């Protein structure tokens, strides 16, 4: 009995040591001339010299860099399970992850796609090519992930979206978008060019592995279905997942598991 207890104690100790590390780092954006926080989750790995792939995981409207790790604890487990670094940047509450033509202090497309990726590659042992980078997010972050990946396929090799606002035009008065683009009535061309659904012409078959997930009770469900159908019409392969669910953390906590597996398979195949 004593030997059994000793064995169990050692086993628990070993398991407890092997856990991902969660840090909050301060990164610098030259384009916006300010420091921006990001949560970086690094897995427990056998080799300290091993280069790892990176999944960039974006938060939604009104959130920040801590949303994912504080509300979905399993995110840290996925870093260990799939041996990937997970980076959750602060998207400034309501940036929508694009460079604003109205406010020069908001350049989150430049920050995430260029400055943050370069900072991560400089400070961690990463696979610093598109084969080692993927990006996804929820809601505003789902829009941001696809928007950035479609436009920067030299940086990101795969992309996803969970409950993403993939067409912002039906929502001209919501979520401070007009403050970033100008009103839809005055500048419809800006809204067109900043909507993911209008950027599918940037894709070619198999150029960018995609996984899109949205609950059937979500207010973004209709625009996600439209994006799905447009991708089918354009012969763009993608995974499209829909099940009963609304725009909430219960849904996203489930969705991230499918997304992490999808990106893990992409990294292994690259």
Number of C-alpha atoms within 10 A of each C-alpha: 6 7 8 9 10 11 12 12 12 12 11 11 11 11 10 9 9 13 17 21 14 15 12 15 13 14 17 16 19 12 14 15 9 11 12 18 18 20 22 24 25 22 23 17 15 8 7 8 9 10 16 21 23 34 25 22 24 30 28 28 18 13 17 20 24 17 17 25 16 10 13 16 11 15 21 21 15 21 23 20 16 18 19 27 26 25 24 24 26 23 29 19 16 21 25 31 26 22 19 21 14 12 12 11 13 22 20 25 22 18 24 23 23 14 17 21 18 13 15 17 14 11 8 15 16 19 16 19 14 18 19 23 26 28 29 31 27 29 24 28 30 30 30 34 34 30 24 24 25 23 17 16 17 13 21 27 24 27 29 31 31 30 32 31 28 29 21 24 18 12 12 16 13 10 16 15 20 17 15 19 21 19 15 19 10 9 12 15 11 17 22 16 11 23 19 25 23 16 15 18 10 12 17 12 12 11 14 19 19 24 21 24 27 30 22 19 14 17 15 22 21 15 20 27 18 14 20 21 14 15 18 12 9 14 13 19 17 18 13 17 15 17 11 10 15 18 20 13 13 12 19 23 16 12 21 24 13 14 23 22 14 18 28 21 12 17 23 11 8 9
